[in-house]
């Protein structure tokens, strides 16, 4: 992995944690998620106008990716209804490298080194310990942990599908522009049937999240999609999870979430596993 790819993914991690904090920190989480997803449209339309059309071989992956991204967004939104950013985010993001590595070994014929296998164990330990973190009332928040783990399954799935699709497309940025456009349209339709009152609020109450959150989310994953075409998907997915550390800082400093030793140890354990997985092939 070149330094350019490395720092592009680190930037993507910071941007990803930022838009997650905007969704979690707002009073109306459905509105915030809608602003982020539909906020992809301005950049997506510009990119579509200047990038070549993705190769037809990539379109089955693109359609599958749209479905998986939509599922991810719904599960993430539900997770934030029940859990803190500093619990939900590390479980959702930390589980993805574990799942991507497992699928790569079991179904894609990838051989992992001993360091990578150890990294998988470390990530799993971090996830289990985060699932046992107690809420501010002293009760175990197993529901939030379970929903966050389901979210992680969607992350792993769309990472593999998008990585393979982008490689076939011939244009990583063009591929994601079409994916972002389709995802935004589907989310508008979903809101039209389930929460039509949210749509008029997008450009009023949700203006900041639409422009800042939507742009941050789009650029973050566009960089990741590009990185998938430059380096192994498992390595990019693992490195991307340095976003855990950004989310921890944002949750504590800006959202005033309670931090304790258990959350710190669990989060850093997951992060160490992600780092080991990243450097396992070096």
N, C-alpha and C positions, 0 to 999 in steps of 0.2 A: 504494500500500500504506500503510495507516494505521499509526501508531505501535503501536497495540494488536496488530495482526497481526504487525508487525515483531518486537516483543519476545516475543510468543507463540512464534514460530518459533525465535528465539534460545534461549529456554528449552527448547524441544523438542530443539534441537541438543545442548545440554549434557546433558540426560537420556539422549539416544540414545548419546552417547559413553560415558556412565557404565555403561549396561547392557552395552554391547559389551565394556568393560573387565572386567566381572564374568565374562562368558563366557570371554574370552581368559585371564584371570588364574587361573581355577580349574584344579585338576588334572584333573577329569573334565568335559570340555567338552560331552559329550552331556548329562550331568546338568544342567549350568548352562544350556544352551540350553532343555532341557525345563522347567526351573524358570521361566525368563523367559516362554516361550510359554504354558505352562499357568497361570502366575501372572497372566495376563490375566483369568482367570475371575472372581475376586471382584469387581473393578470392573465388568467387562462385565455381570454379572448384575444389579448395582445399577442401572446405566444403562438396561438393557433394561426394568427395572421402572418407570422414571420417564419415559423418552423415548417419543415416539410411534413407531409401526411404520413403517419406511421404505417409501416408495412402491414399488409393484410394478415400475415402470419401471427401478428401480435394481438389482433383484435379479440380472439377468444379469451386471452389472458386479461385484456382490458375490461371486457364485460364481467368476468369473474371478479376482478379487482374492485369494480364499482359496487358489486353486491357485498363484498367483504368489508370495504370501507364504510358502507352504510351500517352494517351490523356492528362494526367497531364503534361508530359514533353513538349509536343507541345504547350500547352496553356501557360505554364510558360515561355517558350522561346519567344513566341510572346509578352507576357506581358512585358518582359524586353526590348523589342525593343521600347516600347512606354513610359515606366515609370521608375522612380528611384527605386533602391533597397529598400530605406526607405519608399516608398509608396506601391510598388507592394507586397513586402514580408509580411508586417503586414496584408494587406487585405486578401491575399491568405491563410496565416497561421491562422489569427484570425477568419476567417469565418468558418473554419473546425469544431471547438468545437461546435459552434452554430448549424451547420447542423447535426452533429452527435447526439447531444442532441435531436434535433427536430425529427429526424428519429427514435431514440430510443423510444421516447414517443409515436409517432403516429403509429409506425408499429411494434415495438418490445416489447411493454407493459411495458416499464421502467417508474417508478414513480419518478419524480424529487421533491426535497425538495424546500422550499421557497427560500433558499439561492441559489440553483442552477438556479431557474427561474430568480432571480435577476441577477445572473451572465450572463445569456443569454442576458438579456436586456442591461447590461453594454457592452458586446462584440458587440452587434448590434450597439450601440451608437458609439463605437470606429470605427467600420467599415464604418458607414455612414460619420463620420467626416473625416476619411482618404480619402474617395472618393471625398471630397470637397477641399482637399489640393490643392493649386495652384502650377503649375510648375514654374521653374526658370524664365520663360518669363512672368509670371503673369496670364497665361491662365489656366483654369481648365482642368485637364487631366482626363476627364471622360472615355476616351477610355481605358487607362491603368487600371483604377479602375474596369471597367466592365470585362476586360479580367482577372484581378487578382481574381475577385469574381468567375468567371467560373473555374479558377484554383482551388479555394477553394472547389468548388463542387466536383471536381475530387479527391481532398485530402480526403474529408469526405467519399466519396464512397469507395475508395480503403482502407481506414482505417477500415471501417466496414467489408468489404469483406475479407481483409487480417487477421483481428483479428479472425473472425469466422473460416476461413480456417486453420490458424495456430493451433487453438485449436483442430481441427479435425485431423490434420496431425500427431500428436504424436512427431513431431520434428520441433520446431519453426525455428531453424537455417537451417535445411535441406529444409524446405518449402521455405524459402526465397532464398536459394541458387538456387533452380530450377526456382523460379520466376525471380531472377536476370539474370540467364542464358538466359531464354526465352526473357526477355525484351531487353537484349543486342543484341540478334540475330535479333529480329524484327527491332531494331533501325538501325542495319547494312543494312538490306534489304531496309528499308525506305530511307536511305542515298544513297544506290546504285541506286535507281530510281529517287530521287529528287536532290541530291547534291553529285554525285560520286567523285567530285574533293576533297571532305573533307577527305575521307578514307585514302589516302596516307599521309595526314598531321598528323595523330593521333600520330605516334611515333616520329615526328620531331617537328613541331611547338607546338603540344599539349601535349608534353611529361609530363610536370609538372602537368597539369590538369588531364591527364590520371591517373597518379599514386597517386597524392595527393587528387585531387577532387574525383576520382573514389573510392578510398579506404575510404575517409571520408563519402561519400554518402552511400556506402555499409554498413559500420559499423554502421552508424547512424540508418538506417532503420532496420538492423538486430536486434539492441538493442530494438527498438520499437516493432518489431514483437514478440520478446521474452516477452517484458513487457505486450503485449496484452494477453498472456497466463497466466500472473501472477496477473493481476488486471483488473477492468472494462475498456472496450475500451474507454468509454467517458472520464474517468479520465486520462488515458494515453494520449489520444489525446489532452486534455486541457493542461496538464503539459508540453507536448512536445512544446507547443507554447510559452514557455519562450524563444524559439529561436528568437522571435521578438526582444528581447532586445539585443541579440548578433548581429543580422542583423543591428540594428540601429547603434551600435558602429562601426561595420566593414564599413558600408556605409559612415559614417562621417569621420572616422579616416583614412581608407585606400583608399576608392574610392573618397574621397574629395567631397561627395555630400553635397548639401546645407541643413542645418538643421535650422528649425525655431520653434517657440513656438507651432504652430499648429501641426506640425509633432510629437513633443515631447508629447504633451497632448494626441493626438489621439493614439499614440503607447502605452503609459502607461495606457490609459483607456482600450484598448483592452487587455493588459497584466493583469490588475487588474481583469477584467472579467474572463480571463482564470484561474487565481489563485483562484478566488472564486468558479469557477466550479470544480476545483481540490479538494478543501477542503470542498465542500458542503456536503459530506457524512461522514465527520469525526465526 
